[in-house]
């Protein structure tokens, strides 16, 4: 275990935070979508569209900010396609979500083709005199990029929005019982479309964090299941934003640990270590779903059901 | 203003017309896509949809390839159709395909210098077992812990990719392959090789077996009690339970069928057209088969037609790459678009499009549960 000792704990914590950001963003977005009663299985496709849009735009313009905006717009637009199909044409949400993923993966590799092997501009990092130089805390808290801080801020913001604002209450009402919400005058369809577009933008942001910060380069299929892990994260969290953060750290931790073990050359094959995030996801899902009562209490009652308005 | 009015009965006419509408829309959308890519849209569409079937210079290669590519898609989609009808979403067929190929290949390669007519059948049985066991993971977790089978089966796709890489760089690596991450070629040993049965037609055992399976699946779906239970469950879980359907058993059997067929398709592909295992062996048949199943309306005959069409887009896509220098991913976008248009066209099955405001008020709001339509 000598090799493990050489990994500094502050770097480890900081890299866990970086590794968890993409799935945290995508997971938070999907949480809002599901709270509105829509199951969007297209997160993987939305993420990779965000990854490629963000990457391409920041390489073309040389501006990371433009890239981030492109990722938000790209994700929201593909989300809009899903929204129109499921909300206006009342298509099956599972099938439409899969279509979003397959289409997104294809479109992303089409757009990304000229960008393979290109280095993106670097995302600026926070640097505060004194604070960033503090031992441990400086590295863990005061030396990240703005998107990471945004993801933490969004966690709190979404928690506050769902729990303490009227709009958040309406969104939850739409997800719990769309008939009742409709009959007291709330706009079911409009709420859901906005939620889906928000979810798309968040997944897009998570995707571009992968291609601009975490990796940073463009490769085909680079999300490698991150979107699906984000979906699992929502189930894991029992639809609670703060638990999404917790779950994201858990999965980020497993990913980083696995990478560090590989680098340290522990006597287990690379392939066996790299399955860890997927296997952990399955195990966590089993543990959560085995606990039936809690699961049923928190799932939005109308999750996955289309809503037809007669007039 | 356009609005939708629910039909009293799903339209059978639209059931059949919707896929055709989706295909037409995809061809138009695909033309626009090629236009954006700077290619002549009419030429592109001709190369993808017409040339593989009717261009004299190409058909000797493309027509057999059509069957070769359609066979695994149809075989996997047949399996998927049972689950999808019952509202069980196994979307990890890709992983079951890989594990079937791995299990079957491992048995074949372990026996390598041996000869015997029993070797290929034994490999196929192992392939079936490999896919079946891999599908049992989401099935049993769903039944015993109510774990979401969509997420579990999908996670297992990534796990299977990693295992494949580990195997071809480890135990299954070819001893004569200069350390490349790939297995020994199955063509080296006639007993392991799933070869062409009639020269020049592309017909191998996989195509024969797929044909038989289509008939079998048609029978089970239409005439057998199990098919009835599956359909009943798709309509309503509650009704099915009251009617005495053993829900958990149906879940396990549906996932088992998909896994077994995907595994069989995997080993047939590895020992035949692919010829060897390598990290590039899976090309996404397991995911494309989902489109095939939906496009074929979860009906065996429809699935055959849809499988042939998808195979056509694969071959046409290769031609377009070769002749127009079109990017390979364009065909993936094409297939994604097709599924989008298909789920959109499905609205016509359950709803009528009306112009103007409603004549008489319909009673309140109606809802459709995800999974019950299509």
Interface residues (C-beta under 8 A of the other chain):
Chain A: X39 X41 X81 X85 X89 X90 X91 X92 X93 X94 X95 X96 X98 X99 X100 X102 X103 X104 X105 X106 X107 X109 X110 X113 X178 X179 X182 X220 X224 X225 X228 X229 X231 X232 X235 X269 X270 X271 X272 X274 X275 X278 X279 X281 X282 X285 X286 X289 X290 X292 X295 X304 X305 X306 X307 X308 X309 X310 X311
Chain B: X4 X6 X89 X91 X137 X141 X145 X146 X147 X148 X150 X151 X152 X154 X155 X156 X157 X158 X159 X162 X163 X165 X166 X169 X170 X287 X290 X291 X294 X327 X328 X329 X330 X331 X332 X333 X334 X335 X336 X337 X339 X340 X342 X343 X344 X346 X347 X350 X351 X358 X361 X362 X363 X364 X365 X366 X367 X368 X369 X370 X371 X373 X374
